[in-house]
Amino acid sequence: MTVTQVKINQVSKYFGDVLGVDNATIHIQEGEFFTLLGPSGCGKTTLLRTLAGFYRQEEGDIFFNDVCINDLPTHNRNIGMVFQSYAIFPHMTVFENVAYGLKARKVKKQDIQTRVMEALEMVELAHLKDRQPSNMSGGQQQRIALARAIVIHPGLLLMDEPLSNLDAKLRLKMRSDIRELQKRLNITTIYVTHDQEEALAVSDRIAVLKNGKIQQIGKPHEIYLTPKNQFVSNFIGSTNFLSGKTSSSSAGSMTDVEVQGIRFATKLVKQYEGNIIYSVRPEQIKVKREHNRYPGPFIKGRIREAVFLGEKVEYKVELAHSGDLIQVHEHAVPYHLLMSEGEQVELYLNPEESVIYSEGGEEALNDYGNSSKTN
């Protein structure tokens, strides 16, 4: 079976009384690189293993190319898997490890030779085909696992935290290589990770999970810039949460919002009155300086900490109105504009680059990038 599309319809998986996956619905397109993202224990690996056939869901259906595969054994699902632990046979050579799946499928010896070498060329390990994996680096072992997964020409590639055992620099190289290879093969791929930056870098789309339930599905920029609830906003990147309140208005009309002593008008997507959570990312906060012209009004504060990181400076600012500490990031700052601890500062929070949540953080109340007016 050549898997071009995957449909997960209202799938739930239980472990006794514990709900591992909660009513998940996802439609994955042909050739898509789709990532399941979330903290440990959120259900992403459980959902992946259910797709693989290692678990059987109690509710819902899974389709490969519109064919229901609920009762199809794992070995008939035509999937390739790359595990966190690599699962490489230490007593076999690199070539023998990659050839293992083909031999199990009783592929002809001549075809095995050709396909294994093609796979090893793809992962740049052809010159090490006779080496023992136990004498190789973690990155090389991961490439063996990847070659073994793709050599069987799977219809679907499943990857479970494949880079978590590598050091930071090697992770960057491997994630780029995996994405490049996936594009070249145009193979539908479902990837599990808890690393938000990794997910943003490799994915066509991302599903963020919490406690077995999908919180949001979207493209990387949608997940980052327009998180649908406070959990997604907090899990993806860094953000500041400030308390505020809003007056009543009908959906789509302008309403007054107050945050940290300043007031502005903005449009909400639904009628809402009361306390809110105002979310703004550190890089979206602008520092008032003589040469820039932000409309204001400005929030006053004092720098409590300044950390120079080369391409950016990270500030912790204590706000004068509430005493809250927030993060502010400035990129490519000239030397003469660097600020130091104790310095007074004025900050501009652009309503068009912020997200407003209901008091409990369950839902976003505004559209990112809507037209707002400060006053």
Sine and cosine of phi, psi and omega as CSV:
sin_phi,cos_phi,sin_psi,cos_psi,sin_omega,cos_omega
0.00,0.00,0.83,-0.56,0.12,-0.99
-1.00,-0.02,0.94,-0.34,-0.09,-1.00
-1.00,0.09,0.89,-0.45,0.04,-1.00
-0.96,-0.27,-0.54,0.84,0.00,-1.00
-0.73,-0.68,0.53,-0.85,0.06,-1.00
-0.81,-0.59,0.77,-0.63,0.06,-1.00
-0.85,-0.53,0.85,-0.53,0.04,-1.00
-0.93,-0.36,0.93,-0.37,-0.10,-0.99
-0.91,-0.42,0.96,-0.29,0.11,-0.99
0.79,0.62,0.75,0.66,-0.04,-1.00
-1.00,0.06,0.76,-0.64,0.11,-0.99
-0.77,-0.63,0.64,-0.77,0.02,-1.00
-0.78,-0.63,0.80,-0.60,-0.01,-1.00
-0.93,-0.35,0.51,-0.86,0.21,-0.98
-0.85,-0.52,1.00,-0.04,-0.16,-0.99
0.92,0.39,-0.85,-0.52,0.03,-1.00
-1.00,-0.06,-0.04,1.00,-0.05,-1.00
-1.00,-0.01,0.77,-0.63,0.00,-1.00
-1.00,0.01,0.94,-0.33,-0.02,-1.00
-0.99,0.13,-0.65,0.76,0.09,-1.00
-0.77,-0.64,0.77,-0.64,-0.16,-0.99
-0.91,-0.41,0.99,-0.10,0.16,-0.99
0.80,0.60,0.80,0.60,-0.05,-1.00
-0.99,0.15,0.74,-0.68,0.11,-0.99
-0.76,-0.65,0.89,-0.46,-0.01,-1.00
-0.61,-0.79,0.69,-0.72,0.13,-0.99
-0.89,-0.46,0.88,-0.48,-0.08,-1.00
-0.94,-0.35,0.76,-0.65,-0.13,-0.99
-1.00,0.02,0.24,-0.97,0.01,-1.00
-0.86,0.52,0.77,-0.64,0.06,-1.00
0.96,0.29,0.16,0.99,-0.06,-1.00
-0.99,0.14,0.60,-0.80,0.14,-0.99
-0.99,-0.17,0.97,-0.23,-0.13,-0.99
-0.92,-0.40,0.77,-0.63,-0.09,-1.00
-0.91,-0.41,0.72,-0.70,0.17,-0.99
-0.99,-0.13,0.90,-0.43,-0.14,-0.99
-0.85,-0.53,0.67,-0.74,0.08,-1.00
0.18,-0.98,0.13,-0.99,-0.01,-1.00
-0.95,0.32,0.18,-0.98,0.04,-1.00
-0.84,0.54,0.69,-0.73,0.04,-1.00
0.99,0.12,0.18,0.98,-0.07,-1.00
-1.00,0.07,-0.18,0.98,0.05,-1.00
0.95,-0.31,0.01,1.00,-0.07,-1.00
-0.93,0.38,-0.69,0.72,0.03,-1.00
-0.94,0.35,-0.58,0.81,0.06,-1.00
-0.87,0.50,-0.69,0.73,0.02,-1.00
-0.91,0.41,-0.64,0.77,0.02,-1.00
-0.90,0.44,-0.70,0.72,-0.02,-1.00
-0.94,0.35,-0.45,0.89,0.10,-0.99
-0.94,0.35,-0.64,0.77,0.08,-1.00
-0.88,0.47,-0.61,0.80,-0.03,-1.00
-0.96,0.27,-0.31,0.95,-0.03,-1.00
1.00,-0.09,0.07,1.00,0.06,-1.00
-0.95,0.31,-0.50,0.86,0.10,-0.99
-0.88,-0.48,0.42,-0.91,0.11,-0.99
-0.91,-0.40,0.85,-0.53,0.00,-1.00
-0.93,0.37,0.50,-0.87,0.05,-1.00
-1.00,0.08,-0.45,0.89,-0.03,-1.00
-0.69,-0.72,0.50,-0.87,0.10,-1.00
1.00,0.01,0.04,-1.00,-0.08,-1.00
-0.73,-0.68,0.49,-0.87,0.09,-1.00
-0.85,-0.53,0.75,-0.66,-0.01,-1.00
-0.85,-0.53,0.71,-0.70,0.23,-0.97
-0.94,-0.35,0.88,-0.47,-0.03,-1.00
0.80,0.59,0.70,0.71,0.03,-1.00
0.92,0.39,0.16,0.99,0.08,-1.00
-0.97,-0.23,0.84,-0.54,0.00,-1.00
-0.94,0.35,0.81,-0.58,-0.06,-1.00
-0.90,-0.44,0.38,0.92,-0.04,-1.00
-0.77,0.63,-0.67,0.75,-0.09,-1.00
-0.96,-0.29,0.20,0.98,0.00,-1.00
-0.99,0.15,0.80,-0.60,0.00,-1.00
-0.88,0.47,0.41,-0.91,-0.03,-1.00
-0.82,0.58,-0.69,0.72,-0.10,-0.99
-0.94,0.35,-0.18,0.98,0.05,-1.00
-0.97,-0.24,0.09,1.00,-0.06,-1.00
-1.00,0.00,-0.09,1.00,0.04,-1.00
0.80,0.60,0.81,0.59,0.02,-1.00
-0.90,-0.44,0.53,-0.85,0.19,-0.98
-0.95,-0.31,0.66,-0.76,-0.03,-1.00
-0.81,-0.59,0.64,-0.76,0.12,-0.99
-0.85,-0.52,0.87,-0.49,-0.09,-1.00
-0.99,-0.14,0.30,-0.95,0.08,-1.00
-0.88,0.48,-0.59,0.81,-0.07,-1.00
-1.00,0.01,0.03,1.00,-0.02,-1.00
0.95,0.32,-0.67,0.74,0.02,-1.00
0.82,0.58,0.74,0.68,0.00,-1.00
-1.00,-0.05,0.60,-0.80,0.04,-1.00
-0.99,0.14,0.91,-0.41,-0.11,-0.99
-0.94,0.35,-0.39,0.92,-0.05,-1.00
-1.00,0.07,-0.06,1.00,0.00,-1.00
-0.97,-0.26,0.43,-0.90,0.10,-0.99
-0.96,0.28,0.14,-0.99,0.06,-1.00
-0.84,0.55,-0.73,0.68,-0.01,-1.00
-0.87,0.50,-0.71,0.70,-0.05,-1.00
-0.91,0.40,-0.59,0.81,0.06,-1.00
-0.88,0.47,-0.73,0.69,-0.04,-1.00
-0.93,0.36,-0.55,0.84,-0.04,-1.00
-0.98,0.22,-0.22,0.98,-0.15,-0.99
-0.82,0.57,-0.74,0.67,-0.04,-1.00
-0.92,0.40,-0.54,0.84,0.02,-1.00
-0.94,0.33,-0.63,0.77,0.04,-1.00
-0.90,0.43,-0.63,0.78,0.02,-1.00
-0.90,0.44,-0.46,0.89,0.02,-1.00
-1.00,-0.03,0.08,1.00,0.04,-1.00
0.85,0.52,0.66,0.75,0.10,-1.00
-0.96,0.28,0.56,-0.83,-0.02,-1.00
-0.87,0.49,0.56,-0.83,-0.08,-1.00
-0.84,0.55,-0.67,0.74,-0.01,-1.00
-0.91,0.42,-0.64,0.77,0.03,-1.00
-0.93,0.37,-0.59,0.81,0.05,-1.00
-0.86,0.51,-0.73,0.68,0.00,-1.00
-0.83,0.55,-0.74,0.68,-0.04,-1.00
-0.91,0.41,-0.74,0.67,-0.09,-1.00
-0.94,0.34,-0.60,0.80,0.03,-1.00
-0.90,0.43,-0.69,0.72,-0.01,-1.00
-0.92,0.38,-0.57,0.82,0.07,-1.00
-0.89,0.45,-0.69,0.72,0.00,-1.00
-0.91,0.42,-0.66,0.75,0.01,-1.00
-0.92,0.39,-0.56,0.83,0.08,-1.00
-0.89,0.45,-0.66,0.76,-0.02,-1.00
-0.87,0.48,-0.58,0.82,-0.02,-1.00
-0.98,-0.21,0.21,0.98,0.11,-0.99
0.88,0.48,0.68,0.74,0.01,-1.00
-0.80,-0.60,0.19,0.98,-0.06,-1.00
-0.85,0.53,-0.58,0.82,-0.04,-1.00
-0.96,0.28,-0.15,0.99,-0.01,-1.00
-0.91,-0.41,0.38,0.93,-0.12,-0.99
-0.88,0.48,-0.45,0.89,-0.04,-1.00
-0.99,-0.14,0.08,1.00,-0.03,-1.00
-0.98,0.17,0.47,-0.89,0.11,-0.99
-0.99,0.10,0.77,-0.63,-0.04,-1.00
-0.85,0.53,-0.49,0.87,-0.04,-1.00
-0.90,0.43,-0.32,0.95,0.02,-1.00
-0.99,-0.16,0.26,0.97,-0.08,-1.00
-0.89,-0.46,0.32,-0.95,-0.04,-1.00
-0.96,0.29,0.23,-0.97,0.03,-1.00
-0.87,0.49,-0.64,0.77,0.02,-1.00
-0.90,0.43,-0.64,0.77,0.03,-1.00
-0.93,0.38,-0.63,0.77,0.04,-1.00
-0.90,0.43,-0.59,0.81,0.04,-1.00
-0.91,0.40,-0.58,0.81,0.05,-1.00
-0.92,0.39,-0.58,0.81,0.08,-1.00
-0.88,0.47,-0.72,0.69,0.00,-1.00
-0.88,0.48,-0.63,0.78,0.01,-1.00
-0.92,0.38,-0.68,0.73,0.03,-1.00
-0.88,0.47,-0.65,0.76,0.00,-1.00
-0.90,0.43,-0.53,0.85,0.00,-1.00
-0.96,0.27,-0.60,0.80,-0.09,-1.00
-1.00,0.01,-0.31,0.95,-0.08,-1.00
-0.92,0.40,-0.41,0.91,-0.01,-1.00
-0.99,0.13,0.03,1.00,-0.03,-1.00
0.83,0.56,0.85,0.52,-0.06,-1.00
-0.95,0.32,0.43,-0.90,0.10,-0.99
-0.99,0.16,-0.35,0.94,-0.04,-1.00
-0.59,-0.81,0.73,-0.68,0.02,-1.00
-0.95,-0.32,0.84,-0.55,0.02,-1.00
-0.93,-0.38,0.77,-0.64,-0.06,-1.00
-0.76,-0.65,0.85,-0.53,-0.08,-1.00
-0.93,-0.37,0.97,-0.23,0.01,-1.00
0.72,0.69,0.78,0.62,-0.16,-0.99
-0.94,0.35,-0.29,0.96,-0.09,-1.00
-0.94,-0.35,0.06,1.00,-0.16,-0.99
-0.92,0.38,-0.37,0.93,-0.02,-1.00
-1.00,-0.06,0.09,1.00,-0.02,-1.00
-0.99,-0.17,0.41,-0.91,0.05,-1.00
-0.95,0.30,0.24,-0.97,-0.17,-0.98
-0.85,0.53,-0.70,0.71,-0.05,-1.00
-0.92,0.39,-0.65,0.76,-0.01,-1.00
-0.94,0.34,-0.53,0.85,0.06,-1.00
-0.87,0.49,-0.67,0.75,0.01,-1.00
-0.88,0.48,-0.68,0.73,-0.01,-1.00
-0.92,0.39,-0.71,0.71,-0.07,-1.00
-0.93,0.38,-0.62,0.78,-0.02,-1.00
-0.92,0.40,-0.57,0.82,0.08,-1.00
-0.92,0.40,-0.67,0.74,-0.01,-1.00
-0.91,0.41,-0.66,0.75,0.01,-1.00
-0.89,0.45,-0.70,0.71,0.00,-1.00
-0.90,0.44,-0.66,0.75,0.01,-1.00
-0.90,0.44,-0.69,0.73,0.00,-1.00
-0.91,0.41,-0.65,0.76,0.01,-1.00
-0.89,0.46,-0.64,0.77,0.04,-1.00
-0.91,0.41,-0.67,0.74,-0.04,-1.00
-0.90,0.44,-0.65,0.76,-0.02,-1.00
-0.99,0.12,-0.30,0.96,-0.05,-1.00
0.80,0.60,0.71,0.71,-0.04,-1.00
-0.98,-0.17,0.76,-0.65,0.06,-1.00
-0.87,0.49,0.81,-0.59,-0.14,-0.99
-0.75,-0.66,0.73,-0.69,0.12,-0.99
-0.89,-0.46,0.83,-0.56,-0.23,-0.97
-0.83,-0.56,0.75,-0.66,0.01,-1.00
-0.95,-0.31,0.75,-0.66,0.09,-1.00
-0.40,-0.91,0.39,-0.92,0.15,-0.99
-0.97,-0.26,-0.04,1.00,-0.07,-1.00
-1.00,0.01,0.94,-0.34,-0.08,-1.00
-0.89,0.46,-0.67,0.74,-0.01,-1.00
-0.91,0.42,-0.65,0.76,0.05,-1.00
-0.86,0.50,-0.70,0.72,0.01,-1.00
-0.89,0.45,-0.69,0.72,0.00,-1.00
-0.89,0.45,-0.57,0.82,-0.10,-0.99
-0.97,0.25,-0.56,0.83,-0.17,-0.99
-0.96,-0.28,-0.28,0.96,-0.27,-0.96
-1.00,-0.02,0.54,-0.84,0.29,-0.96
-0.99,0.16,-0.70,0.72,0.10,-0.99
-0.62,-0.78,0.35,-0.94,-0.06,-1.00
-0.74,-0.67,0.64,-0.77,0.21,-0.98
-0.92,-0.39,0.84,-0.54,0.03,-1.00
-0.99,-0.10,0.79,-0.61,-0.04,-1.00
-0.91,-0.42,0.51,-0.86,0.11,-0.99
-0.56,-0.83,0.80,-0.60,0.03,-1.00
0.78,0.63,0.65,0.76,0.07,-1.00
0.99,0.14,-0.09,1.00,-0.08,-1.00
-0.93,-0.37,0.68,-0.73,0.03,-1.00
-0.96,0.30,0.82,-0.57,0.00,-1.00
-1.00,-0.02,-0.60,0.80,-0.03,-1.00
-0.27,-0.96,0.59,-0.80,0.13,-0.99
-0.83,-0.55,0.74,-0.67,0.01,-1.00
-0.05,-1.00,0.10,-1.00,0.09,-1.00
-0.94,0.35,0.36,-0.93,-0.06,-1.00
-0.79,0.61,-0.69,0.73,-0.03,-1.00
-0.94,0.35,-0.50,0.87,0.04,-1.00
-0.94,0.34,-0.68,0.73,0.01,-1.00
-0.89,0.45,-0.65,0.76,-0.06,-1.00
-0.97,0.24,-0.71,0.71,-0.14,-0.99
-1.00,0.04,-0.49,0.87,-0.03,-1.00
-0.78,-0.63,0.86,0.51,0.04,-1.00
-0.88,0.47,0.69,-0.72,-0.13,-0.99
-0.98,0.18,-0.31,0.95,0.07,-1.00
-0.52,-0.85,0.10,-0.99,-0.10,-0.99
-0.91,0.41,-0.56,0.83,0.01,-1.00
-0.88,0.48,-0.75,0.66,-0.01,-1.00
-0.89,0.46,-0.68,0.73,0.00,-1.00
-0.87,0.50,-0.65,0.76,-0.05,-1.00
-0.97,0.23,-0.53,0.85,-0.06,-1.00
-0.98,0.19,-0.57,0.82,-0.04,-1.00
-1.00,-0.10,0.97,-0.25,0.03,-1.00
0.97,0.24,-0.17,-0.99,0.03,-1.00
-0.98,-0.22,0.58,-0.82,0.06,-1.00
-0.49,-0.87,0.31,-0.95,0.08,-1.00
-0.94,-0.34,0.70,-0.72,0.06,-1.00
-0.91,-0.40,0.86,-0.51,0.00,-1.00
-0.86,-0.50,0.62,-0.78,0.01,-1.00
-0.99,0.16,0.51,-0.86,0.02,-1.00
-0.32,-0.95,-0.21,-0.98,0.03,-1.00
-0.45,-0.90,0.33,-0.94,-0.01,-1.00
-0.68,-0.74,0.47,-0.88,0.07,-1.00
-1.00,0.02,0.23,-0.97,-0.07,-1.00
-0.96,0.28,0.60,-0.80,0.11,-0.99
-0.33,-0.94,0.29,-0.96,0.07,-1.00
-0.99,0.14,0.35,-0.93,-0.02,-1.00
-0.87,0.50,0.72,-0.70,0.05,-1.00
1.00,0.04,-0.16,0.99,0.03,-1.00
-0.99,-0.15,0.29,-0.96,-0.01,-1.00
-0.95,0.30,0.63,-0.77,0.05,-1.00
-0.67,-0.74,0.49,-0.87,0.00,-1.00
-0.99,0.11,0.72,-0.69,0.05,-1.00
-0.83,-0.56,0.67,-0.75,0.03,-1.00
-0.86,-0.51,0.80,-0.60,0.03,-1.00
-0.65,-0.76,0.80,-0.60,0.06,-1.00
0.78,0.62,0.63,0.78,0.08,-1.00
0.99,0.12,-0.06,1.00,0.06,-1.00
-0.95,-0.31,0.45,-0.89,-0.03,-1.00
-0.84,-0.54,0.60,-0.80,0.10,-0.99
-0.50,-0.87,0.29,-0.96,0.02,-1.00
-0.96,-0.28,0.67,-0.74,0.02,-1.00
-0.49,-0.87,0.24,-0.97,0.03,-1.00
-0.99,-0.11,0.71,-0.71,0.10,-0.99
-0.96,-0.28,0.48,-0.88,-0.05,-1.00
-0.99,0.13,-0.17,0.99,0.04,-1.00
-0.52,-0.85,0.30,-0.95,0.04,-1.00
-0.94,0.35,0.75,-0.66,-0.04,-1.00
-0.38,-0.93,0.64,-0.77,0.06,-1.00
-0.61,-0.79,0.74,-0.67,0.05,-1.00
0.74,-0.67,-0.39,-0.92,-0.06,-1.00
-0.96,0.29,0.55,-0.83,0.00,-1.00
-0.71,-0.70,0.21,-0.98,0.19,-0.98
-0.90,-0.43,0.84,-0.55,-0.04,-1.00
-0.98,-0.21,0.88,-0.48,-0.08,-1.00
-0.94,-0.35,0.80,-0.60,0.05,-1.00
-0.61,-0.79,0.75,-0.66,-0.05,-1.00
-0.98,0.20,0.48,-0.88,-0.09,-1.00
-0.84,0.55,-0.60,0.80,-0.05,-1.00
-0.98,0.21,-0.19,0.98,0.00,-1.00
-1.00,-0.04,-0.10,1.00,0.06,-1.00
-1.00,0.05,0.79,-0.61,-0.07,-1.00
-0.97,-0.23,0.69,-0.72,0.03,-1.00
-1.00,0.00,0.78,-0.62,0.02,-1.00
-0.95,0.31,0.81,-0.59,0.06,-1.00
-0.69,-0.73,0.19,-0.98,-0.06,-1.00
-0.90,0.44,-0.53,0.85,-0.12,-0.99
-1.00,0.02,-0.20,0.98,-0.02,-1.00
-0.97,-0.26,0.33,-0.95,-0.08,-1.00
-0.75,-0.66,0.99,0.14,0.09,-1.00
-1.00,-0.05,0.55,-0.84,-0.12,-0.99
-0.94,0.35,-0.38,0.92,-0.04,-1.00
0.96,0.28,-0.08,-1.00,0.01,1.00
-0.94,0.34,0.20,-0.98,-0.10,-0.99
-0.92,-0.40,0.54,-0.84,0.08,-1.00
-0.99,-0.11,0.76,-0.65,-0.03,-1.00
-1.00,-0.01,0.52,-0.85,0.02,-1.00
-0.29,-0.96,-0.02,-1.00,0.01,-1.00
-0.73,-0.68,0.70,-0.72,-0.04,-1.00
-0.96,0.29,0.85,-0.52,0.02,-1.00
-1.00,-0.09,-0.46,0.89,-0.02,-1.00
-0.44,-0.90,0.66,-0.75,0.04,-1.00
-0.76,-0.65,0.84,-0.54,-0.02,-1.00
-0.85,-0.53,0.89,-0.46,0.00,-1.00
-1.00,0.03,0.84,-0.55,-0.06,-1.00
-0.85,-0.53,0.42,0.91,0.05,-1.00
1.00,0.06,-1.00,0.04,-0.05,-1.00
-0.97,0.24,-0.24,0.97,0.04,-1.00
-0.49,-0.87,0.26,-0.97,0.11,-0.99
-0.86,-0.50,0.75,-0.66,0.04,-1.00
-0.97,-0.25,0.85,-0.53,0.03,-1.00
-0.93,-0.37,0.61,-0.79,0.27,-0.96
-0.96,-0.27,0.84,-0.55,-0.10,-0.99
-0.88,-0.47,0.78,-0.63,0.09,-1.00
-1.00,0.00,0.87,-0.49,-0.07,-1.00
-0.98,0.20,0.69,-0.72,-0.07,-1.00
-0.93,0.37,-0.56,0.83,-0.10,-0.99
-0.94,0.34,-0.66,0.75,-0.13,-0.99
-0.85,-0.53,-0.30,0.95,-0.11,-0.99
0.99,0.12,0.01,1.00,0.03,-1.00
-0.90,0.43,0.54,-0.84,0.10,-1.00
-0.99,-0.15,0.76,-0.66,0.07,-1.00
-0.79,-0.62,0.34,-0.94,0.05,-1.00
-0.99,-0.14,0.65,-0.76,0.06,-1.00
-0.73,-0.68,0.78,-0.62,0.03,-1.00
-0.91,-0.42,0.75,-0.66,0.12,-0.99
-0.87,-0.48,0.74,-0.67,-0.04,-1.00
-0.97,-0.25,0.55,-0.83,0.07,-1.00
0.77,0.64,0.80,0.60,-0.04,-1.00
-1.00,0.08,0.82,-0.57,0.08,-1.00
-0.86,0.51,0.50,-0.87,-0.09,-1.00
-0.83,0.56,-0.65,0.76,-0.09,-1.00
-0.96,0.28,-0.15,0.99,0.01,-1.00
-0.97,-0.23,0.01,1.00,0.05,-1.00
-0.89,0.45,0.68,-0.73,0.00,-1.00
-0.96,-0.28,0.42,-0.91,-0.04,-1.00
-0.87,-0.49,0.21,-0.98,-0.03,-1.00
-0.84,0.54,0.66,-0.75,0.01,-1.00
1.00,-0.04,-0.23,0.97,-0.05,-1.00
-0.96,0.28,0.62,-0.78,0.07,-1.00
-0.98,0.18,0.55,-0.83,-0.07,-1.00
-0.54,-0.84,0.46,-0.89,0.10,-1.00
-0.86,-0.51,0.71,-0.71,-0.13,-0.99
-0.85,-0.53,0.58,-0.81,0.06,-1.00
-0.93,-0.36,0.84,-0.54,0.08,-1.00
-0.97,-0.24,0.96,-0.28,-0.04,-1.00
-0.97,0.23,0.90,-0.44,0.01,-1.00
-0.86,0.51,-0.43,0.90,-0.01,-1.00
-0.97,0.25,-0.17,0.98,0.02,-1.00
-0.87,-0.49,0.44,0.90,-0.03,-1.00
-0.75,-0.66,0.35,-0.94,0.02,-1.00
-0.86,-0.51,0.71,-0.71,0.01,-1.00
-0.96,-0.29,0.80,-0.60,-0.01,-1.00
-0.92,-0.40,0.40,-0.91,0.14,-0.99
-0.89,0.46,0.24,-0.97,-0.14,-0.99
-0.82,0.57,-0.62,0.79,0.01,-1.00
-1.00,0.08,-0.06,1.00,0.01,-1.00
0.98,0.19,0.20,0.98,-0.10,-1.00
-0.96,0.27,-0.47,0.88,-0.09,-1.00
-0.50,-0.87,0.48,-0.88,0.08,-1.00
-0.99,0.15,0.65,-0.76,-0.06,-1.00
-0.97,-0.24,-0.22,0.97,-0.05,-1.00
-0.80,-0.60,0.26,-0.96,0.09,-1.00
-1.00,-0.08,0.81,-0.59,0.05,-1.00
-0.86,0.51,0.71,-0.71,0.05,-1.00
0.99,0.13,0.18,0.98,0.03,-1.00
-0.96,0.29,0.25,-0.97,-0.02,-1.00
-0.99,0.15,0.84,-0.55,-0.01,-1.00
-0.82,-0.58,0.37,-0.93,-0.01,-1.00
-0.73,-0.69,0.86,-0.51,0.04,-1.00
-1.00,0.06,0.42,-0.91,0.04,-1.00
-0.46,-0.89,0.00,0.00,0.00,0.00
